[in-house]
Amino acid sequence: MKTRTKILIVGIDGLMIHRVIDSGRTMHLKSLRDTSYFVDTVVDMPTVSGPSWSTILTGQRQNVHGVIDNHFKNHKLADAPDLLTRALNSNSDLKTYAAAGWPPLIDPNDVGPVISDSRHLRFYNDGEKLGYLQVDEEVLNHALETIKNISPDLSFVYFCGVDEAGHKYGSVDTPYFDAAERIDGYLKSLHQLLVDSKDEWVLVVVTDHGHRDEGGHGGDSHQERASFVIGHGVNRDHPQWPDKLAPHELSDLILKLID
């Protein structure tokens, strides 16, 4: 019987990966970038979280999912199910899990949400109200407990503290790198849990957009449109994905790993 590869997708909002690695503050991200599948990608305009995460998670572009801003007005997400839902629709025996602090991604009482199907295990809190310093840690702790005890087949775990720091302080000052180092530690903890599990995993790390030096995003600059994908095999080979990749193509590649 073939062993099923499990997938953990870690979304780190607003992460300029080369900048934080060059700072010397994110050694685990550096190790993953340098030793795994890695590709720089370019997100569609506008460079804000709603459209970008919708594209990454559904595998459809804005003309299909209809998310063009962070308000989600007149969205068409019913026509563009997220990859967790697509996985369950193909195999109802799978265990799927999502944890996030930005409500439109996962909170059934908020706009959207992008991941709406009630069949998924989920954890959410409101980082916009409570701050992501608190909520990202809650997300981490819930994810560690869930992955250790339940070992879902496909998981999405999201952190927003880097983006929060970028908006408040810009992307060239110490607070941005402080937040990146903190999330890098969270990523290291999740990665170690996968190693300890002895199961076959692919750890995927991705962001939705970059930041201007002074902070903020939404425009058409290279910095604001910069994204990336890391694919790291745990107890198996790294995925052999194309050397050029558009954000909407990622979800299909992930789903093929668990067919």
Secondary structure by P-SEA (a helix, b strand, c coil): cbbbbbbbbbbbcccaaaaaaaacccaaaaaaaaccbbbbbbbccccccaaaaaaaaaccccccccccccccccccccccccaaaaaaaacccccccccccccccccccccccccccccccccccccccccaaaaaaaaaaaaaaaaacccccbbbbbbcaaaaaaaccccccaaaaaaaaaaaaaaaaaaaaaaaaccbbbbbbbbccccccccccccccccccccbbbbbbcccccccccccccccaaaaaaaaaac
